[in-house]
Each structure stands twice: as structure tokens, then as C-alpha cells.
Amino acid sequence: MTLEENKKFMSNFIEEVINKKNLDAADDLVAADFIEHLPFPGQGPGREGLKFAINAMLTGFPDMNWTVQEQIAEGETVVTRFTWTGTHDGAFMGIPPTNKKVEVWGVVIDVVRDGLFAESRIIMDTVGLLQQVGVMG
């Protein structure tokens, strides 16, 4: 795949799996042996582990929506700078719903290999998220 195809692939993953909340689409887009280098608490290995982490986010923020701000690609790697918004309407990491709206920034470094989402590292403003839901000053 070309660099532009890799960027489009990752944008499509964000739109289809996260924004459209279609976790089943991950079965066709994510490698079975997917590697998350910075796992979400409780995240297991592989594609199912990624689906678990995304589902945990969607449970806590059912209206979560990601916006791609910038993408850079080199080789198999795609770096995406994003923001996401959502309303804390469900339990998230043991935090009961607060009904507060949040906006969170992050950067994800992904690998697209053999036409599949194969590896990821996500760096997200978790402190800002916890401040916005009111559990951290």
C-alpha cells in the first residue's frame, strides 16, 4: 500500500469502527495478532483486545467521535494527531457517569501491514480527561 493508502486506511478505521461504533468491522480491518504497545487497562492481546479497549471507551462515552487533525506516513507507519469528544454517560474505568462533556487530544502511531491494522501506540491526554470528568483536580 502507498503512504496515502495507509493514511486513508487508518482514517477509515477511525470512522467505521470508532465513529460509527461498528466493532464487527474490526474483524476485517485488524490483524488477529494485533499488538498494542501501550495497552488500555485490562486489554488482552490481539484483535479482541483492541475491540475490548474500544468498547470500554464507547461504554463510557457512547457519543464518542474522533476527528483527525493531521496525519503523517512513512513506510508502514501512520501517525495520526486527533481529538475526540464525548459525553461521560456510562461507567469508565470504574468512574460512574458524570454526564460531563469532554474534549481530549491524542496522537496514535499505527502500523498497517499486509493491508491490516497490525500495531498501535496511543498517547492520549488522560490527565485532561480525568480533570474534565471531575475526578482529578
Backbone as a printed PyTorch tensor [residue, N CA C, xyz], in Angstrom:
tensor([[[  0.8480,  -1.1850,   0.0000],
         [  0.0000,   0.0000,   0.0000],
         [  0.8910,   1.2460,   0.0000]],

        [[  0.4250,   2.2880,  -0.6520],
         [  1.1730,   3.5460,  -0.6720],
         [  0.9780,   4.2900,   0.6480]],

        [[  1.7750,   5.3200,   0.8580],
         [  1.6330,   6.1300,   2.0710],
         [  0.2310,   6.7200,   2.1610]],

        [[ -0.2800,   7.2380,   1.0480],
         [ -1.6340,   7.8210,   1.0520],
         [ -2.6850,   6.7640,   1.3400]],

        [[ -2.5090,   5.5590,   0.7980],
         [ -3.4590,   4.4650,   1.0690],
         [ -3.4280,   4.0750,   2.5460]],

        [[ -2.2390,   4.0630,   3.1390],
         [ -2.1340,   3.7410,   4.5650],
         [ -2.8590,   4.7870,   5.4160]],

        [[ -2.6840,   6.0810,   5.0700],
         [ -3.3750,   7.1440,   5.8130],
         [ -4.8930,   6.9920,   5.6520]],

        [[ -5.3350,   6.7440,   4.4390],
         [ -6.7720,   6.5720,   4.1960],
         [ -7.3010,   5.3540,   4.9570]],

        [[ -6.5240,   4.2790,   4.9890],
         [ -6.9140,   3.0700,   5.7170],
         [ -7.1570,   3.3890,   7.1940]],

        [[ -6.2170,   4.1210,   7.8240],
         [ -6.3690,   4.4250,   9.2480],
         [ -7.5200,   5.3970,   9.4880]],

        [[ -7.7140,   6.3580,   8.5900],
         [ -8.8710,   7.2590,   8.7190],
         [-10.1660,   6.4770,   8.6020]],

        [[-10.1970,   5.5110,   7.6870],
         [-11.3830,   4.6710,   7.5160],
         [-11.6380,   3.8300,   8.7690]],

        [[-10.5740,   3.3010,   9.3730],
         [-10.7270,   2.5310,  10.6120],
         [-11.3810,   3.4000,  11.6880]],

        [[-10.8690,   4.6150,  11.8600],
         [-11.4140,   5.5310,  12.8700],
         [-12.8930,   5.7990,  12.5970]],

        [[-13.2140,   6.0820,  11.3560],
         [-14.5980,   6.4090,  11.0060],
         [-15.5260,   5.2080,  11.1930]],

        [[-15.1290,   4.0710,  10.6560],
         [-16.0100,   2.8970,  10.6440],
         [-16.1340,   2.2410,  12.0200]],

        [[-15.0070,   1.9930,  12.6650],
         [-15.0240,   1.2260,  13.9230],
         [-15.3670,   2.1150,  15.1150]],

        [[-14.7780,   3.3090,  15.1970],
         [-14.9920,   4.1590,  16.3710],
         [-16.2060,   5.0650,  16.1770]],

        [[-16.1810,   5.9000,  15.1330],
         [-17.2540,   6.8870,  14.9900],
         [-18.6020,   6.2540,  14.6590]],

        [[-18.5930,   5.1940,  13.8450],
         [-19.8600,   4.5050,  13.5200],
         [-20.1610,   3.3840,  14.5100]],

        [[-19.2450,   3.1760,  15.4730],
         [-19.4210,   2.1970,  16.5420],
         [-19.6620,   0.7830,  16.0030]],

        [[-18.9310,   0.4460,  14.9430],
         [-19.0700,  -0.8410,  14.2750],
         [-17.8700,  -1.7210,  14.6240]],

        [[-17.8990,  -2.2860,  15.8240],
         [-16.7720,  -3.1090,  16.2690],
         [-16.5760,  -4.3350,  15.3960]],

        [[-17.6490,  -4.8480,  14.7800],
         [-17.5200,  -6.0160,  13.9120],
         [-16.6320,  -5.7340,  12.7060]],

        [[-16.5810,  -4.4600,  12.2710],
         [-15.7260,  -4.1090,  11.1310],
         [-14.2550,  -4.3680,  11.4470]],

        [[-13.9000,  -4.3500,  12.7230],
         [-12.5140,  -4.6200,  13.1160],
         [-12.0800,  -6.0190,  12.6820]],

        [[-13.0200,  -6.9460,  12.5790],
         [-12.6720,  -8.3070,  12.1690],
         [-12.0580,  -8.3260,  10.7700]],

        [[-12.4460,  -7.3780,   9.9180],
         [-11.9200,  -7.3130,   8.5550],
         [-10.7470,  -6.3500,   8.4030]],

        [[-10.5440,  -5.4650,   9.3810],
         [ -9.5380,  -4.4150,   9.2630],
         [ -8.3040,  -4.6230,  10.1420]],

        [[ -8.4210,  -5.4460,  11.1730],
         [ -7.3620,  -5.5910,  12.1790],
         [ -6.7810,  -7.0020,  12.1300]],

        [[ -5.4680,  -7.0940,  12.1800],
         [ -4.7860,  -8.3910,  12.2140],
         [ -5.1740,  -9.1510,  13.4840]],

        [[ -5.3500, -10.4580,  13.3560],
         [ -5.7220, -11.2860,  14.5140],
         [ -4.6760, -11.1720,  15.6190]],

        [[ -3.3970, -11.0360,  15.2290],
         [ -2.3020, -10.9500,  16.2060],
         [ -1.8740,  -9.4990,  16.4490]],

        [[ -2.8350,  -8.5820,  16.3350],
         [ -2.6130,  -7.1500,  16.5840],
         [ -1.8260,  -6.9430,  17.8770]],

        [[ -0.9000,  -5.9660,  17.8530],
         [ -0.0920,  -5.6440,  19.0380],
         [ -0.3960,  -4.2120,  19.4730]],

        [[ -0.8380,  -4.0480,  20.7150],
         [ -0.9980,  -2.7180,  21.3260],
         [  0.1910,  -2.5240,  22.2480]],

        [[  1.0760,  -1.6030,  21.8880],
         [  2.3000,  -1.4070,  22.6620],
         [  2.0540,  -0.6930,  23.9870]],

        [[  0.9730,   0.0740,  24.0890],
         [  0.6000,   0.7500,  25.3390],
         [ -0.8430,   0.3710,  25.6640]],

        [[ -1.0620,  -0.8330,  26.1790],
         [ -2.4330,  -1.3330,  26.3260],
         [ -3.2850,  -0.5360,  27.3130]],

        [[ -4.5620,  -0.4890,  27.0100],
         [ -5.6030,   0.0610,  27.8700],
         [ -5.7040,  -0.8560,  29.0950]],

        [[ -6.0170,  -0.3370,  30.2910],
         [ -6.1430,  -1.2140,  31.4700],
         [ -7.1130,  -2.3700,  31.1960]],

        [[ -6.6210,  -3.5790,  31.4130],
         [ -7.4410,  -4.7690,  31.2070],
         [ -7.4490,  -5.2860,  29.7840]],

        [[ -6.7580,  -4.6110,  28.8760],
         [ -6.7520,  -5.0150,  27.4700],
         [ -5.9250,  -6.2700,  27.2740]],

        [[ -6.5430,  -7.2770,  26.6830],
         [ -5.8440,  -8.5110,  26.3540],
         [ -5.1620,  -8.3980,  25.0060]],

        [[ -4.5970,  -9.4980,  24.5430],
         [ -3.8430,  -9.4660,  23.2900],
         [ -4.7360,  -9.5010,  22.0440]],

        [[ -4.1210,  -9.1390,  20.9300],
         [ -4.7310,  -9.3430,  19.6280],
         [ -5.9000,  -8.4350,  19.2990]],

        [[ -6.5630,  -8.8010,  18.2070],
         [ -7.7110,  -8.0430,  17.7100],
         [ -8.7940,  -7.9260,  18.7780]],

        [[ -9.0500,  -9.0020,  19.4990],
         [-10.1030,  -8.9730,  20.5230],
         [ -9.7550,  -8.0040,  21.6450]],

        [[ -8.4690,  -7.8860,  21.9580],
         [ -8.0450,  -6.9170,  22.9650],
         [ -8.3140,  -5.4920,  22.5210]],

        [[ -8.0610,  -5.2000,  21.2400],
         [ -8.3440,  -3.8690,  20.7150],
         [ -9.8420,  -3.5890,  20.7660]],

        [[-10.6420,  -4.5760,  20.3920],
         [-12.0990,  -4.4020,  20.4400],
         [-12.5690,  -4.1520,  21.8750]],

        [[-11.9530,  -4.8210,  22.8430],
         [-12.2680,  -4.6050,  24.2570],
         [-11.9930,  -3.1530,  24.6490]],

        [[-10.8190,  -2.6450,  24.2590],
         [-10.4390,  -1.2750,  24.6370],
         [-11.3800,  -0.2510,  24.0050]],

        [[-11.7030,  -0.4340,  22.7280],
         [-12.6150,   0.4960,  22.0560],
         [-13.9990,   0.4210,  22.6860]],

        [[-14.4490,  -0.7850,  22.9880],
         [-15.7580,  -0.9520,  23.6280],
         [-15.7980,  -0.2790,  25.0000]],

        [[-14.6890,  -0.3580,  25.7480],
         [-14.6330,   0.2980,  27.0650],
         [-14.7900,   1.8110,  26.9080]],

        [[-14.1420,   2.3720,  25.8890],
         [-14.2700,   3.8070,  25.6290],
         [-15.7020,   4.1580,  25.2260]],

        [[-16.2890,   3.3320,  24.3460],
         [-17.6550,   3.6010,  23.8760],
         [-18.6910,   3.3920,  24.9790]],

        [[-18.4010,   2.5170,  25.9280],
         [-19.3100,   2.3220,  27.0680],
         [-19.3210,   3.5850,  27.9340]],

        [[-18.1530,   4.1470,  28.1760],
         [-18.0580,   5.3510,  28.9950],
         [-18.5210,   6.6070,  28.2790]],

        [[-18.3040,   6.6300,  26.9570],
         [-18.6160,   7.8110,  26.1460],
         [-19.3610,   7.3530,  24.8910]],

        [[-20.6540,   7.0080,  25.0310],
         [-21.3950,   6.4090,  23.9120],
         [-21.4650,   7.2880,  22.6620]],

        [[-21.3340,   8.5960,  22.8220],
         [-21.3780,   9.5010,  21.6640],
         [-19.9720,   9.9150,  21.2130]],

        [[-18.9650,   9.1630,  21.6280],
         [-17.5820,   9.4930,  21.2910],
         [-17.4130,   9.6490,  19.7830]],

        [[-16.7060,  10.7130,  19.3890],
         [-16.4400,  10.9640,  17.9810],
         [-15.0240,  11.4980,  17.8210]],

        [[-14.2500,  10.8350,  16.9710],
         [-12.8710,  11.2280,  16.7220],
         [-12.7980,  12.1100,  15.4870]],

        [[-11.9290,  13.1030,  15.5450],
         [-11.6330,  13.9610,  14.4040],
         [-10.1370,  13.9050,  14.1510]],

        [[ -9.7640,  13.5410,  12.9300],
         [ -8.3550,  13.5200,  12.5460],
         [ -7.9130,  14.9590,  12.2770]],

        [[ -6.8770,  15.3900,  12.9790],
         [ -6.3360,  16.7370,  12.8140],
         [ -5.1870,  16.7580,  11.8090]],

        [[ -4.3890,  15.6860,  11.8160],
         [ -3.1860,  15.6470,  10.9850],
         [ -2.7270,  14.2010,  10.8810]],

        [[ -2.1870,  13.8400,   9.7300],
         [ -1.6040,  12.5100,   9.5540],
         [ -0.2810,  12.6180,   8.8170]],

        [[  0.6720,  11.7970,   9.2500],
         [  1.9740,  11.7030,   8.6110],
         [  2.2520,  10.2150,   8.4280]],

        [[  2.7350,   9.8390,   7.2520],
         [  3.0220,   8.4260,   6.9900],
         [  4.4440,   8.2550,   6.5000]],

        [[  5.0570,   7.1550,   6.9310],
         [  6.3740,   6.7610,   6.4490],
         [  6.4440,   5.2440,   6.5080]],

        [[  6.7510,   4.6210,   5.3990],
         [  6.7770,   3.1590,   5.3600],
         [  5.4080,   2.6070,   5.7290]],

        [[  5.3830,   1.6730,   6.6710],
         [  4.1190,   1.0750,   7.1280],
         [  3.4680,   1.8770,   8.2520]],

        [[  4.1350,   2.9390,   8.7170],
         [  3.6950,   3.6720,   9.8990],
         [  2.8630,   4.8950,   9.5340]],

        [[  1.7620,   5.0600,  10.2600],
         [  0.9020,   6.2370,  10.1190],
         [  0.7770,   6.8820,  11.4960]],

        [[  1.1310,   8.1580,  11.5870],
         [  0.9680,   8.9180,  12.8180],
         [ -0.2380,   9.8270,  12.6370]],

        [[ -1.1990,   9.7060,  13.5410],
         [ -2.4210,  10.4970,  13.4660],
         [ -2.5600,  11.3280,  14.7280]],

        [[ -2.6630,  12.6450,  14.5350],
         [ -2.9860,  13.5430,  15.6520],
         [ -4.4900,  13.7450,  15.5960]],

        [[ -5.1550,  13.5550,  16.7380],
         [ -6.6160,  13.5680,  16.7660],
         [ -7.1370,  14.2980,  17.9940]],

        [[ -8.4090,  14.6140,  17.9490],
         [ -9.1590,  14.9840,  19.1440],
         [-10.4060,  14.1230,  19.1420]],

        [[-10.8920,  13.8420,  20.3170],
         [-12.1890,  13.1870,  20.3930],
         [-13.0500,  13.9020,  21.4100]],

        [[-14.3300,  13.8730,  21.1300],
         [-15.3060,  14.4750,  22.0280],
         [-16.2930,  13.4070,  22.4400]],

        [[-16.9200,  13.6320,  23.5780],
         [-17.9390,  12.7010,  24.0350],
         [-18.5420,  13.1680,  25.3390]],

        [[-19.6160,  12.4910,  25.7140],
         [-20.3050,  12.7670,  26.9680],
         [-20.1560,  11.5480,  27.8600]],

        [[-19.7080,  11.7650,  29.0890],
         [-19.4580,  10.6690,  30.0270],
         [-20.7960,  10.1430,  30.5750]],

        [[-21.4710,   9.3470,  29.7440],
         [-22.8020,   8.8260,  30.0870],
         [-22.7920,   7.3870,  30.5820]],

        [[-21.6180,   6.7730,  30.6440],
         [-21.5280,   5.3930,  31.1180],
         [-20.3150,   5.2300,  32.0120]],

        [[-20.2580,   4.0970,  32.7130],
         [-19.1060,   3.8300,  33.5790],
         [-17.8490,   3.7260,  32.7340]],

        [[-16.7600,   4.3250,  33.2280],
         [-15.4930,   4.3120,  32.5120],
         [-14.3660,   4.1290,  33.5130]],

        [[-13.6330,   3.0250,  33.3940],
         [-12.5040,   2.7240,  34.2890],
         [-12.9070,   2.8820,  35.7620]],

        [[-14.0830,   2.3920,  36.0990],
         [-14.5660,   2.4430,  37.4690],
         [-15.1570,   3.7740,  37.8820]],

        [[-15.2010,   4.7420,  36.9680],
         [-15.7500,   6.0680,  37.2770],
         [-17.2110,   6.0820,  36.8390]],

        [[-18.1510,   6.2860,  37.7850],
         [-19.5530,   6.3220,  37.3830],
         [-19.8350,   7.5120,  36.4620]],

        [[-20.8840,   7.4320,  35.6590],
         [-21.1890,   8.5110,  34.7080],
         [-21.3500,   9.8600,  35.4060]],

        [[-20.7860,  10.8830,  34.7820],
         [-20.9030,  12.2490,  35.3180],
         [-21.7430,  13.1350,  34.4000]],

        [[-22.0500,  12.6360,  33.2170],
         [-22.7870,  13.3930,  32.1860],
         [-22.0390,  14.6350,  31.7270]],

        [[-20.7370,  14.6870,  31.9680],
         [-19.9310,  15.8340,  31.5360],
         [-19.4140,  15.6040,  30.1220]],

        [[-19.3940,  16.6880,  29.3600],
         [-18.8390,  16.6490,  28.0020],
         [-17.3290,  16.8440,  28.0890]],

        [[-16.6000,  16.0820,  27.2650],
         [-15.1440,  16.1610,  27.2650],
         [-14.6280,  16.3670,  25.8470]],

        [[-13.4350,  16.9410,  25.7810],
         [-12.6790,  17.0010,  24.5280],
         [-11.2560,  16.6210,  24.8720]],

        [[-10.7410,  15.5930,  24.2110],
         [ -9.4470,  15.0090,  24.5570],
         [ -8.5720,  14.9620,  23.3070]],

        [[ -7.2960,  15.3290,  23.4620],
         [ -6.3620,  15.2590,  22.3340],
         [ -5.5010,  14.0150,  22.4760]],

        [[ -4.9200,  13.6130,  21.3650],
         [ -4.0090,  12.4810,  21.4060],
         [ -3.2620,  12.3100,  20.1010]],

        [[ -2.3020,  11.4010,  20.1390],
         [ -1.5290,  11.0050,  18.9750],
         [ -1.4580,   9.4840,  18.9940]],

        [[ -1.6740,   8.8850,  17.8290],
         [ -1.5680,   7.4390,  17.7440],
         [ -0.5830,   7.0990,  16.6300]],

        [[  0.3090,   6.1640,  16.9470],
         [  1.3150,   5.7090,  15.9820],
         [  0.9170,   4.2850,  15.6120]],

        [[  0.4480,   4.1290,  14.3710],
         [ -0.1010,   2.8530,  13.9240],
         [  0.7500,   2.2410,  12.8210]],

        [[  0.6730,   0.9260,  12.6940],
         [  1.3450,   0.2040,  11.6220],
         [  0.2870,  -0.5260,  10.8010]],

        [[  0.3330,  -0.2910,   9.4810],
         [ -0.5250,  -1.0060,   8.5430],
         [  0.3770,  -1.9880,   7.8000]],

        [[  0.1120,  -3.2820,   7.9960],
         [  0.9600,  -4.3080,   7.3900],
         [  0.0700,  -5.3070,   6.6650]],

        [[  0.4140,  -5.5780,   5.4280],
         [ -0.3440,  -6.5280,   4.6040],
         [ -1.8230,  -6.1610,   4.5450]],

        [[ -2.1100,  -4.8530,   4.4750],
         [ -3.4870,  -4.3910,   4.3370],
         [ -4.3160,  -4.4670,   5.6030]],

        [[ -3.6650,  -4.6740,   6.7530],
         [ -4.3830,  -4.7690,   8.0240],
         [ -3.7240,  -3.8680,   9.0720]],

        [[ -4.5350,  -3.4140,  10.0300],
         [ -4.0660,  -2.6530,  11.1850],
         [ -3.3380,  -3.6560,  12.0730]],

        [[ -2.0010,  -3.5080,  12.1920],
         [ -1.1920,  -4.5390,  12.8330],
         [ -0.6320,  -4.1590,  14.2020]],

        [[ -0.3070,  -2.8650,  14.4040],
         [  0.2940,  -2.4320,  15.6660],
         [ -0.1550,  -1.0190,  15.9660]],

        [[ -0.1270,  -0.6700,  17.2760],
         [ -0.5170,   0.6810,  17.6630],
         [  0.1480,   1.0930,  18.9670]],

        [[  0.3640,   2.4130,  19.0670],
         [  0.7840,   3.0670,  20.3100],
         [ -0.0690,   4.3200,  20.4130]],

        [[ -0.8370,   4.4380,  21.4740],
         [ -1.6730,   5.6290,  21.6270],
         [ -1.1760,   6.4520,  22.8020]],

        [[ -1.0450,   7.7400,  22.5580],
         [ -0.6670,   8.7040,  23.5870],
         [ -1.8320,   9.6770,  23.6760]],

        [[ -2.5130,   9.6750,  24.8160],
         [ -3.7200,  10.4800,  24.9520],
         [ -3.6480,  11.2990,  26.2330]],

        [[ -4.2870,  12.4420,  26.2480],
         [ -4.2940,  13.3210,  27.4170],
         [ -5.2480,  12.7750,  28.4770]],

        [[ -4.8080,  11.7090,  29.1370],
         [ -5.6270,  11.0520,  30.1540],
         [ -5.8430,  11.9560,  31.3600]],

        [[ -4.8290,  12.7200,  31.7360],
         [ -4.9770,  13.6490,  32.8630],
         [ -6.0700,  14.6700,  32.5430]],

        [[ -6.0240,  15.2360,  31.3440],
         [ -7.0690,  16.1880,  30.9360],
         [ -8.4480,  15.5490,  30.9450]],

        [[ -8.5390,  14.3000,  30.5040],
         [ -9.8180,  13.5800,  30.5270],
         [-10.3160,  13.4410,  31.9530]],

        [[ -9.4470,  13.0010,  32.8640],
         [ -9.8600,  12.8270,  34.2680],
         [-10.2300,  14.1590,  34.9120]],

        [[ -9.5480,  15.2380,  34.5300],
         [ -9.9240,  16.5760,  35.0440],
         [-11.2970,  16.9750,  34.5230]],

        [[-11.5760,  16.7090,  33.2590],
         [-12.8400,  17.1060,  32.6750],
         [-14.0370,  16.3570,  33.2490]],

        [[-13.8250,  15.0860,  33.6560],
         [-14.9390,  14.3580,  34.2830],
         [-14.9950,  14.6150,  35.7860]],

        [[-14.0230,  15.3850,  36.3000],
         [-14.0870,  15.8480,  37.6780],
         [-13.5150,  14.9380,  38.7300]],

        [[-12.6960,  13.9540,  38.3390],
         [-12.1100,  13.0480,  39.3390],
         [-10.6730,  13.3920,  39.6700]],

        [[-10.1460,  14.4450,  39.0010],
         [ -8.7670,  14.8470,  39.2620],
         [ -8.7170,  16.3760,  39.1550]],

        [[ -8.0690,  17.0040,  40.1250],
         [ -8.0240,  18.4670,  40.1460],
         [ -7.0320,  19.0920,  39.2240]]])
